[in-house]
Amino acid sequence: MFRVLSPRRIAVAVAGAALVSMSAACGAGANTALCADAQKLFTDYSSTAAGAAGDLNKFNEANQKLSADLKALADKADGELASALNDFSATWGALKIDPNNPAAATTALQDLGTKAQQATTKLASACS
């Protein structure tokens, strides 16, 4: 059970960190509405991923949905915001947890943490 919950918790924590960074950075500017939309996507994802406890298929589906939603939002943006959203989309799109391969899951989650931290910094800058 710990292995099943651990990837979910890590992904939700990373999404939460992105949300907090964006909340602090979301100010006035041309990207305000798109940044607010991105915040909502991360909030929704956090709820969905938390609700997928014990079901890695649903967790993987939540990751793919977030990736697709971020890509669609990036298509509406330009410049640094589009780049940051595309980075997040690629990061979450690449996260697929195989319950039969815990070593690969650990590597994937470490990679997620690194890439998400970089994308969060970029996104916070674009939304400030």
OpenMM code with the backbone's topology and positions (N, CA, C; nanometers):
from openmm import Vec3, app, unit

residues = "MET PHE ARG VAL LEU SER PRO ARG ARG ILE ALA VAL ALA VAL ALA GLY ALA ALA LEU VAL SER MET SER ALA ALA CYS GLY ALA GLY ALA ASN THR ALA LEU CYS ALA ASP ALA GLN LYS LEU PHE THR ASP TYR SER SER THR ALA ALA GLY ALA ALA GLY ASP LEU ASN LYS PHE ASN GLU ALA ASN GLN LYS LEU SER ALA ASP LEU LYS ALA LEU ALA ASP LYS ALA ASP GLY GLU LEU ALA SER ALA LEU ASN ASP PHE SER ALA THR TRP GLY ALA LEU LYS ILE ASP PRO ASN ASN PRO ALA ALA ALA THR THR ALA LEU GLN ASP LEU GLY THR LYS ALA GLN GLN ALA THR THR LYS LEU ALA SER ALA CYS SER".split()
positions = [
    Vec3(0.0824, -0.1195, 0.0000),
    Vec3(0.0000, 0.0000, 0.0000),
    Vec3(0.0860, 0.1247, 0.0000),
    Vec3(0.1985, 0.1211, 0.0721),
    Vec3(0.2841, 0.2392, 0.0783),
    Vec3(0.3343, 0.2763, -0.0602),
    Vec3(0.3748, 0.1746, -0.1395),
    Vec3(0.4242, 0.2036, -0.2730),
    Vec3(0.3162, 0.2652, -0.3603),
    Vec3(0.1927, 0.2235, -0.3428),
    Vec3(0.0831, 0.2777, -0.4222),
    Vec3(0.0548, 0.4223, -0.3834),
    Vec3(0.0589, 0.4537, -0.2563),
    Vec3(0.0278, 0.5887, -0.2105),
    Vec3(0.1435, 0.6850, -0.2301),
    Vec3(0.2651, 0.6378, -0.2202),
    Vec3(0.3809, 0.7252, -0.2256),
    Vec3(0.3897, 0.8065, -0.3553),
    Vec3(0.3785, 0.7474, -0.4738),
    Vec3(0.3844, 0.8278, -0.5958),
    Vec3(0.2738, 0.9328, -0.6016),
    Vec3(0.1555, 0.8956, -0.5569),
    Vec3(0.0438, 0.9902, -0.5579),
    Vec3(0.0745, 1.1074, -0.4672),
    Vec3(0.1224, 1.0787, -0.3494),
    Vec3(0.1527, 1.1862, -0.2542),
    Vec3(0.2597, 1.2792, -0.3083),
    Vec3(0.3603, 1.2230, -0.3699),
    Vec3(0.4669, 1.3067, -0.4246),
    Vec3(0.4133, 1.3951, -0.5357),
    Vec3(0.3361, 1.3396, -0.6269),
    Vec3(0.2816, 1.4187, -0.7373),
    Vec3(0.1881, 1.5274, -0.6863),
    Vec3(0.1070, 1.4953, -0.5872),
    Vec3(0.0162, 1.5951, -0.5302),
    Vec3(0.0965, 1.7043, -0.4607),
    Vec3(0.2036, 1.6669, -0.3930),
    Vec3(0.2877, 1.7674, -0.3267),
    Vec3(0.3526, 1.8600, -0.4282),
    Vec3(0.3987, 1.8045, -0.5394),
    Vec3(0.4594, 1.8874, -0.6438),
    Vec3(0.3549, 1.9804, -0.7039),
    Vec3(0.2354, 1.9277, -0.7291),
    Vec3(0.1281, 2.0127, -0.7821),
    Vec3(0.0932, 2.1215, -0.6825),
    Vec3(0.0923, 2.0872, -0.5549),
    Vec3(0.0644, 2.1865, -0.4511),
    Vec3(0.1699, 2.2947, -0.4469),
    Vec3(0.2957, 2.2569, -0.4625),
    Vec3(0.4036, 2.3561, -0.4641),
    Vec3(0.3883, 2.4498, -0.5828),
    Vec3(0.3503, 2.3953, -0.6968),
    Vec3(0.3272, 2.4795, -0.8145),
    Vec3(0.2130, 2.5764, -0.7885),
    Vec3(0.1087, 2.5272, -0.7259),
    Vec3(-0.0074, 2.6106, -0.6959),
    Vec3(0.0290, 2.7237, -0.6007),
    Vec3(0.1050, 2.6937, -0.4967),
    Vec3(0.1458, 2.7968, -0.4011),
    Vec3(0.2327, 2.9013, -0.4691),
    Vec3(0.3265, 2.8581, -0.5512),
    Vec3(0.4128, 2.9527, -0.6222),
    Vec3(0.3319, 3.0427, -0.7132),
    Vec3(0.2350, 2.9848, -0.7809),
    Vec3(0.1527, 3.0641, -0.8719),
    Vec3(0.0615, 3.1579, -0.7954),
    Vec3(0.0115, 3.1147, -0.6816),
    Vec3(-0.0757, 3.2006, -0.6015),
    Vec3(-0.0017, 3.3251, -0.5579),
    Vec3(0.1223, 3.3086, -0.5201),
    Vec3(0.2021, 3.4229, -0.4767),
    Vec3(0.2381, 3.5123, -0.5941),
    Vec3(0.2527, 3.4539, -0.7126),
    Vec3(0.2997, 3.5306, -0.8273),
    Vec3(0.1878, 3.5878, -0.9124),
    Vec3(0.0679, 3.5357, -0.9000),
    Vec3(-0.0403, 3.5761, -0.9885),
    Vec3(-0.0845, 3.7180, -0.9561),
    Vec3(-0.0359, 3.8104, -1.0307),
    Vec3(-0.0689, 3.9505, -1.0075),
    Vec3(-0.1284, 4.0107, -1.1321),
    Vec3(-0.1113, 4.1383, -1.1455),
    Vec3(-0.1643, 4.2075, -1.2618),
    Vec3(-0.0790, 4.1741, -1.3830),
    Vec3(-0.1360, 4.1887, -1.4989),
    Vec3(-0.0616, 4.1650, -1.6210),
    Vec3(-0.1479, 4.0968, -1.7237),
    Vec3(-0.0910, 4.0844, -1.8420),
    Vec3(-0.1642, 4.0274, -1.9543),
    Vec3(-0.1980, 3.8801, -1.9325),
    Vec3(-0.1203, 3.8124, -1.8515),
    Vec3(-0.1389, 3.6685, -1.8332),
    Vec3(-0.2257, 3.6324, -1.7131),
    Vec3(-0.2847, 3.7307, -1.6486),
    Vec3(-0.3573, 3.7050, -1.5240),
    Vec3(-0.4641, 3.5970, -1.5395),
    Vec3(-0.5459, 3.6058, -1.6428),
    Vec3(-0.6538, 3.5083, -1.6613),
    Vec3(-0.5985, 3.3688, -1.6889),
    Vec3(-0.4953, 3.3599, -1.7718),
    Vec3(-0.4371, 3.2295, -1.8022),
    Vec3(-0.3679, 3.1706, -1.6799),
    Vec3(-0.3050, 3.2553, -1.6008),
    Vec3(-0.2414, 3.2071, -1.4771),
    Vec3(-0.3471, 3.1560, -1.3794),
    Vec3(-0.4591, 3.2251, -1.3713),
    Vec3(-0.5688, 3.1797, -1.2851),
    Vec3(-0.6229, 3.0459, -1.3351),
    Vec3(-0.6318, 3.0295, -1.4674),
    Vec3(-0.6763, 2.9019, -1.5237),
    Vec3(-0.5776, 2.7900, -1.4885),
    Vec3(-0.4486, 2.8207, -1.4947),
    Vec3(-0.3471, 2.7210, -1.4592),
    Vec3(-0.3598, 2.6829, -1.3119),
    Vec3(-0.3832, 2.7809, -1.2260),
    Vec3(-0.4043, 2.7529, -1.0835),
    Vec3(-0.5201, 2.6562, -1.0643),
    Vec3(-0.6288, 2.6801, -1.1364),
    Vec3(-0.7461, 2.5937, -1.1248),
    Vec3(-0.7132, 2.4511, -1.1707),
    Vec3(-0.6352, 2.4394, -1.2777),
    Vec3(-0.5975, 2.3061, -1.3251),
    Vec3(-0.5206, 2.2296, -1.2172),
    Vec3(-0.4272, 2.2970, -1.1507),
    Vec3(-0.3501, 2.2303, -1.0461),
    Vec3(-0.4360, 2.1974, -0.9246),
    Vec3(-0.5296, 2.2856, -0.8917),
    Vec3(-0.6211, 2.2582, -0.7805),
    Vec3(-0.7067, 2.1357, -0.8118),
    Vec3(-0.7627, 2.1326, -0.9324),
    Vec3(-0.8452, 2.0191, -0.9737),
    Vec3(-0.7633, 1.8897, -0.9761),
    Vec3(-0.6404, 1.8991, -1.0280),
    Vec3(-0.5539, 1.7817, -1.0343),
    Vec3(-0.5258, 1.7278, -0.8942),
    Vec3(-0.4953, 1.8169, -0.8023),
    Vec3(-0.4646, 1.7736, -0.6653),
    Vec3(-0.5803, 1.6943, -0.6060),
    Vec3(-0.7026, 1.7412, -0.6286),
    Vec3(-0.8207, 1.6702, -0.5787),
    Vec3(-0.8378, 1.5355, -0.6477),
    Vec3(-0.8220, 1.5344, -0.7791),
    Vec3(-0.8388, 1.4111, -0.8557),
    Vec3(-0.7328, 1.3085, -0.8176),
    Vec3(-0.6074, 1.3520, -0.8089),
    Vec3(-0.4990, 1.2598, -0.7747),
    Vec3(-0.5169, 1.2059, -0.6333),
    Vec3(-0.5596, 1.2902, -0.5415),
    Vec3(-0.5832, 1.2446, -0.4042),
    Vec3(-0.6964, 1.1427, -0.4003),
    Vec3(-0.7959, 1.1599, -0.4861),
    Vec3(-0.9081, 1.0676, -0.4918),
    Vec3(-0.8754, 0.9357, -0.5591),
    Vec3(-0.7598, 0.9291, -0.6247),
    Vec3(-0.7206, 0.8078, -0.6956),
    Vec3(-0.6392, 0.7135, -0.6072),
    Vec3(-0.6468, 0.7316, -0.4775),
    Vec3(-0.5687, 0.6499, -0.3838),
    Vec3(-0.5881, 0.5020, -0.4118),
    Vec3(-0.4785, 0.4333, -0.4339),
    Vec3(-0.4837, 0.2899, -0.4545),
    Vec3(-0.5155, 0.2463, -0.5959),
    Vec3(-0.5471, 0.3379, -0.6850),
    Vec3(-0.5798, 0.3031, -0.8231),
    Vec3(-0.4830, 0.3752, -0.9163),
    Vec3(-0.3747, 0.3062, -0.9513),
    Vec3(-0.2724, 0.3696, -1.0344),
    Vec3(-0.3219, 0.4016, -1.1743),
    Vec3(-0.4204, 0.3271, -1.2238),
    Vec3(-0.4754, 0.3609, -1.3551),
    Vec3(-0.5422, 0.4980, -1.3514),
    Vec3(-0.6205, 0.5229, -1.2467),
    Vec3(-0.6848, 0.6543, -1.2332),
    Vec3(-0.5808, 0.7634, -1.2105),
    Vec3(-0.4773, 0.7324, -1.1337),
    Vec3(-0.3695, 0.8282, -1.1104),
    Vec3(-0.3009, 0.8636, -1.2423),
    Vec3(-0.2689, 0.7622, -1.3228),
    Vec3(-0.2064, 0.7869, -1.4527),
    Vec3(-0.2995, 0.8657, -1.5450),
    Vec3(-0.4299, 0.8357, -1.5395),
    Vec3(-0.5271, 0.9115, -1.6192),
    Vec3(-0.5312, 1.0579, -1.5754),
    Vec3(-0.5241, 1.0823, -1.4456),
    Vec3(-0.5230, 1.2204, -1.3948),
    Vec3(-0.3995, 1.2944, -1.4444),
    Vec3(-0.2859, 1.2260, -1.4480),
    Vec3(-0.1628, 1.2877, -1.4992),
    Vec3(-0.1772, 1.3249, -1.6463),
    Vec3(-0.2344, 1.2342, -1.7240),
    Vec3(-0.2506, 1.2608, -1.8672),
    Vec3(-0.3509, 1.3731, -1.8924),
    Vec3(-0.4561, 1.3785, -1.8117),
    Vec3(-0.5548, 1.4859, -1.8267),
    Vec3(-0.4917, 1.6204, -1.7938),
    Vec3(-0.4153, 1.6264, -1.6847),
    Vec3(-0.3480, 1.7517, -1.6503),
    Vec3(-0.2538, 1.7927, -1.7622),
    Vec3(-0.1804, 1.6982, -1.8159),
    Vec3(-0.0883, 1.7278, -1.9254),
    Vec3(-0.1622, 1.7864, -2.0456),
    Vec3(-0.2721, 1.7231, -2.0842),
    Vec3(-0.3506, 1.7714, -2.1989),
    Vec3(-0.4109, 1.9088, -2.1717),
    Vec3(-0.4617, 1.9285, -2.0499),
    Vec3(-0.5214, 2.0578, -2.0148),
    Vec3(-0.4170, 2.1692, -2.0136),
    Vec3(-0.2974, 2.1399, -1.9629),
    Vec3(-0.1899, 2.2394, -1.9628),
    Vec3(-0.1455, 2.2718, -2.1051),
    Vec3(-0.1411, 2.1706, -2.1904),
    Vec3(-0.1040, 2.1923, -2.3312),
    Vec3(-0.2075, 2.2813, -2.3987),
    Vec3(-0.3351, 2.2552, -2.3746),
    Vec3(-0.4416, 2.3378, -2.4335),
    Vec3(-0.4313, 2.4816, -2.3839),
    Vec3(-0.3994, 2.4995, -2.2572),
    Vec3(-0.3832, 2.6341, -2.2019),
    Vec3(-0.2598, 2.7018, -2.2619),
    Vec3(-0.1531, 2.6267, -2.2810),
    Vec3(-0.0312, 2.6812, -2.3421),
    Vec3(-0.0581, 2.7305, -2.4835),
    Vec3(-0.1485, 2.6626, -2.5535),
    Vec3(-0.1828, 2.7035, -2.6901),
    Vec3(-0.2503, 2.8400, -2.6938),
    Vec3(-0.3078, 2.8833, -2.5811),
    Vec3(-0.3732, 3.0142, -2.5729),
    Vec3(-0.2760, 3.1234, -2.5279),
    Vec3(-0.1611, 3.0820, -2.4759),
    Vec3(-0.0637, 3.1761, -2.4199),
    Vec3(0.0474, 3.2018, -2.5211),
    Vec3(0.1354, 3.2926, -2.4833),
    Vec3(0.2534, 3.3155, -2.5654),
    Vec3(0.3727, 3.3443, -2.4751),
    Vec3(0.4892, 3.3475, -2.5356),
    Vec3(0.6106, 3.3821, -2.4639),
    Vec3(0.6444, 3.2874, -2.3506),
    Vec3(0.6907, 3.3475, -2.2400),
    Vec3(0.7383, 3.2714, -2.1251),
    Vec3(0.6279, 3.1862, -2.0624),
    Vec3(0.5050, 3.2374, -2.0617),
    Vec3(0.3945, 3.1608, -2.0041),
    Vec3(0.3671, 3.0357, -2.0869),
    Vec3(0.3629, 3.0489, -2.2185),
    Vec3(0.3407, 2.9323, -2.3047),
    Vec3(0.4516, 2.8293, -2.2845),
    Vec3(0.5744, 2.8766, -2.2756),
    Vec3(0.6879, 2.7873, -2.2556),
    Vec3(0.6775, 2.7134, -2.1220),
    Vec3(0.6427, 2.7858, -2.0157),
    Vec3(0.6298, 2.7236, -1.8837),
    Vec3(0.5169, 2.6204, -1.8817),
    Vec3(0.4038, 2.6544, -1.9411),
    Vec3(0.2907, 2.5609, -1.9447),
    Vec3(0.3245, 2.4373, -2.0271),
    Vec3(0.3951, 2.4563, -2.1382),
    Vec3(0.4382, 2.3422, -2.2188),
    Vec3(0.5357, 2.2536, -2.1418),
    Vec3(0.6244, 2.3163, -2.0629),
    Vec3(0.7173, 2.2377, -1.9806),
    Vec3(0.6409, 2.1522, -1.8797),
    Vec3(0.5429, 2.2129, -1.8125),
    Vec3(0.4615, 2.1374, -1.7171),
    Vec3(0.3847, 2.0262, -1.7879),
    Vec3(0.3295, 2.0556, -1.9041),
    Vec3(0.2546, 1.9559, -1.9793),
    Vec3(0.3429, 1.8356, -2.0121),
    Vec3(0.4629, 1.8629, -2.0595),
    Vec3(0.5552, 1.7546, -2.0942),
    Vec3(0.5951, 1.6746, -1.9702),
    Vec3(0.6173, 1.7440, -1.8600),
    Vec3(0.6568, 1.6772, -1.7362),
    Vec3(0.5479, 1.5830, -1.6876),
    Vec3(0.4243, 1.6323, -1.6811),
    Vec3(0.3154, 1.5472, -1.6326),
    Vec3(0.2790, 1.4411, -1.7356),
    Vec3(0.2909, 1.4715, -1.8634),
    Vec3(0.2606, 1.3739, -1.9671),
    Vec3(0.3548, 1.2543, -1.9639),
    Vec3(0.4770, 1.2780, -1.9180),
    Vec3(0.5763, 1.1708, -1.9123),
    Vec3(0.5635, 1.0848, -1.7868),
    Vec3(0.4828, 1.1283, -1.6905),
    Vec3(0.4696, 1.0549, -1.5647),
    Vec3(0.3664, 0.9434, -1.5785),
    Vec3(0.4170, 0.8218, -1.5882),
    Vec3(0.3319, 0.7033, -1.5926),
    Vec3(0.3893, 0.6050, -1.4914),
    Vec3(0.3089, 0.5685, -1.3944),
    Vec3(0.3534, 0.4793, -1.2880),
    Vec3(0.3096, 0.3369, -1.3196),
    Vec3(0.4067, 0.2463, -1.3263),
    Vec3(0.3809, 0.1046, -1.3487),
    Vec3(0.3903, 0.0333, -1.2137),
    Vec3(0.2786, -0.0204, -1.1643),
    Vec3(0.2815, -0.0851, -1.0330),
    Vec3(0.3739, -0.2067, -1.0283),
    Vec3(0.4085, -0.2614, -1.1438),
    Vec3(0.4960, -0.3782, -1.1485),
    Vec3(0.6436, -0.3414, -1.1524),
    Vec3(0.6734, -0.2109, -1.1564),
    Vec3(0.8124, -0.1678, -1.1655),
    Vec3(0.8378, -0.0510, -1.0701),
    Vec3(0.8485, -0.0794, -0.9401),
    Vec3(0.8660, 0.0282, -0.8428),
    Vec3(0.9944, 0.1078, -0.8625),
    Vec3(1.0998, 0.0448, -0.9126),
    Vec3(1.2254, 0.1176, -0.9344),
    Vec3(1.2064, 0.2258, -1.0401),
    Vec3(1.1358, 0.1932, -1.1469),
    Vec3(1.1094, 0.2922, -1.2517),
    Vec3(1.0191, 0.4029, -1.1992),
    Vec3(0.9249, 0.3683, -1.1126),
    Vec3(0.8358, 0.4689, -1.0543),
    Vec3(0.9154, 0.5674, -0.9700),
    Vec3(1.0099, 0.5175, -0.8933),
    Vec3(1.0935, 0.6047, -0.8106),
    Vec3(1.1736, 0.6999, -0.8977),
    Vec3(1.2328, 0.6487, -1.0039),
    Vec3(1.3094, 0.7325, -1.0961),
    Vec3(1.2199, 0.8359, -1.1617),
    Vec3(1.1017, 0.7946, -1.2047),
    Vec3(1.0078, 0.8870, -1.2700),
    Vec3(0.9660, 0.9983, -1.1754),
    Vec3(0.9433, 0.9656, -1.0490),
    Vec3(0.9015, 1.0670, -0.9520),
    Vec3(1.0149, 1.1624, -0.9164),
    Vec3(1.1377, 1.1119, -0.9124),
    Vec3(1.2515, 1.2009, -0.8898),
    Vec3(1.2659, 1.2980, -1.0062),
    Vec3(1.2503, 1.2472, -1.1265),
    Vec3(1.2573, 1.3310, -1.2461),
    Vec3(1.1442, 1.4337, -1.2457),
    Vec3(1.0245, 1.3907, -1.2052),
    Vec3(0.9109, 1.4822, -1.1949),
    Vec3(0.9434, 1.5963, -1.0993),
    Vec3(0.9981, 1.5633, -0.9843),
    Vec3(1.0305, 1.6658, -0.8855),
    Vec3(1.1269, 1.7694, -0.9394),
    Vec3(1.2317, 1.7246, -1.0063),
    Vec3(1.3315, 1.8163, -1.0621),
    Vec3(1.2715, 1.9040, -1.1705),
    Vec3(1.2041, 1.8418, -1.2662),
    Vec3(1.1469, 1.9183, -1.3779),
    Vec3(1.0345, 2.0102, -1.3323),
    Vec3(0.9540, 1.9638, -1.2385),
    Vec3(0.8431, 2.0464, -1.1902),
    Vec3(0.8955, 2.1683, -1.1151),
    Vec3(1.0035, 2.1519, -1.0412),
    Vec3(1.0617, 2.2659, -0.9701),
    Vec3(1.1101, 2.3717, -1.0695),
    Vec3(1.1745, 2.3276, -1.1762),
    Vec3(1.2213, 2.4210, -1.2790),
    Vec3(1.1031, 2.4901, -1.3470),
    Vec3(1.0010, 2.4127, -1.3804),
    Vec3(0.8840, 2.4694, -1.4474),
    Vec3(0.8071, 2.5624, -1.3544),
    Vec3(0.8026, 2.5302, -1.2254),
    Vec3(0.7337, 2.6161, -1.1289),
    Vec3(0.7991, 2.7531, -1.1218),
    Vec3(0.9306, 2.7553, -1.1190),
    Vec3(1.0037, 2.8827, -1.1165),
    Vec3(0.9730, 2.9637, -1.2415),
    Vec3(0.9738, 2.8969, -1.3549),
    Vec3(0.9463, 2.9630, -1.4828),
    Vec3(0.8024, 3.0147, -1.4872),
    Vec3(0.7098, 2.9343, -1.4381),
    Vec3(0.5687, 2.9721, -1.4384),
    Vec3(0.5427, 3.0882, -1.3430),
    Vec3(0.6031, 3.0839, -1.2267),
    Vec3(0.5867, 3.1937, -1.1307),
    Vec3(0.6381, 3.3243, -1.1898),
    Vec3(0.7477, 3.3179, -1.2612),
    Vec3(0.8030, 3.4373, -1.3255),
    Vec3(0.7089, 3.4895, -1.4332),
    Vec3(0.6529, 3.3993, -1.5124),
    Vec3(0.5623, 3.4398, -1.6209),
    Vec3(0.4319, 3.4973, -1.5669),
    Vec3(0.3912, 3.4541, -1.4490),
    Vec3(0.2641, 3.4982, -1.3926),
    Vec3(0.2785, 3.6178, -1.2986),
    Vec3(0.3977, 3.6687, -1.2833),
    Vec3(0.4155, 3.7827, -1.1921),
    Vec3(0.4037, 3.9152, -1.2655),
] * unit.nanometer
topology = app.Topology()
chain = topology.addChain("A")
for resn in residues:
    res = topology.addResidue(resn, chain)
    for name in ("N", "CA", "C"):
        topology.addAtom(name, app.Element.getBySymbol(name[0]), res)
